[in-house]
Amino acid sequence: MTTFAIRGRCVASPPPPDWREQLAGMLGAKPRRIGNWAELGLYGALSCLADAGETSLPPDTLLTLGSRRGTYMPTAQVLEQMHDDLPMPLTFLQTQPSQLLALLAAQMRWRGSAQFIAGGTPPALLQLASAQCGAAGVLLGWVDEMDGGSSLWLRLKPCEISAGAPVVAPAESIFLRDATHLYMVGSGAKAG
Amino acid sequence: MSPIHLAGRGLACSLGLSVEQALTTLRQGGVHPAKITLPGAMAGDYPFHAIPCTKDDWNERARDLVQRVANEAGAQQIRDGVLLIATSSFDIGAVERGTTQMDYQAFADKVATWLDWVGPVHVVNTACTSSLNALLLAQALMRSGAAEEVLVLGMEIDNRLTLGGFAALQLLSRTGSKPFAVQRDGLVLGEAVAALRLSTRDAVVWDLAGGANVVDGEQPTGASVRAVNEMFMQALADSGATADAIDLIKVQAAGSPGNDAVEAQGLRETFGVVPPLVSLKAAMGHTMGASGAAELALLTACLEQEVWPAYENEADKELGVSLAQAMPQQIRRVMATILGFGGSHASVVLERA
């Protein structure tokens, strides 16, 4: 059984009304031309890191990102533009989910292993991450634009012993606000 | 830790609808890419490596290719294993035609249904490095004991979004793919569906020894020298090999003026004496998220059957590296690299079992 200590989290579902102002404050300037989905992702990841007391990640940390619909809005825009012309270059870039990985790496001045997993569920994403990450742990995010938007992030580190008796929550609830640890059991994850 | 074997492979690309067809075509000198006409500000014809398979319906064509390639790799033996679909474009070609809604999970479910897959299915998208990152994910799952059999399925099938986007970014060549050549002027894209079956049980010729993925935000649409160097060093460390133990490197070398130079500098800095190099981009085009799986399927077959791609263009001597004109002898360890969008740099090491 793998146990992760939750060192930081951002559960913005939906994000607060002033999330864009908060993001501009964290970046030092208003982000430009990166698209709403990437802005949501940056907001959640940087908030999670701040909650963990970190400004960057150790190089051997895994950065893993998942989403149900990802960049479907800029993709729809590009398909519209392509009826009679090529897409706008920056809009095309916004259709590529991996651009958010590069944006995060640049913002954190970090280089390391990062991936985007399309579809699935947050517990499945955590299951994959638990097979991949080492002692430095993982920064795990789940970002979507639908239904007012959500940006859910956890900064996790593997640990030997869990503190206290686990309060088992449904496997879908890895972002449960008061959990301190995650237990990987079988093919799912549980929060405690 | 059990070795991870490359137990099966399948390929459909512009060279043919199977690994054997692709080898035969390559032996005969390869194929000339088709032309695709794009509208608007960058209007004109662009070379494109299309798979020689015609069907009116995008989904029917994709299903046919996926089933064909998966069967060639022996996927029917491991339907309860893990399926990792690697793509940068999903089924956007069907979305463009109005026959499908854009939905990641529906895409994954559709492909799983085509293959009668009953095991877990995940979709990896890290742009051009998707297939190599799926291989690295497979390796992690197998090393941790979470999986014994994994099918990596690279899919990059006809769509206008990718071509149009790359044209808009002025990354495409209008003349042809010229890797590491003096007149290189951009990428030539292509379609491919490729499958690599990994197993801890069935040993054949090649093992996956290790690899690395390094994302660097310095150049979101290209490679950086420092990340290339880190990628090489981490891949060597992970596979337990030293630089002088690598007998051949399959390079990215997509014919991009900037990226080819960055990759060449990284090769010189990491290896000192650079091993023989091979590129398959001129033969099959840059097949984006499928490229890692497609190029490994073809390369391993080339090495086993002593087929070597021909390079027609004059090498750029300023790069300080060049592609091997003939197949080197006694190849035991091969490194394969893909560099891509999102600042992603990935490399794996294969060794003879």
Interface residues (C-beta under 8 A of the other chain):
Chain A: L63 S67 R68 R69 G70 Y72 T75 A76 V78 L79 M82 D84 D85 L86 P87 M88 P89 F92 L93 T95 Q96 P97 S98 Q99 L101 A102 L103 L104 A105 A106 Q107 W110 R111 G112 S113 A114 Q115 F116 I117 A118 G119 G120 A124 Q127 L128 S130 A131 Q132 S187
Chain B: L38 P39 G40 A41 M42 S88 F90 I92 V95 E96 M102 D103 Y104 Q105 F107 A108 P120 H122 V123 V124 N125 T126 A127 N133 L136 L137 A140 L141 R143 S144 A146 R160 L161 G164 G165 A167 A168 L169 A212 N213 V214 V215 D216 G217 E218 P220 T221 R226 A227 E230 G340 F341 G342 G343 S344
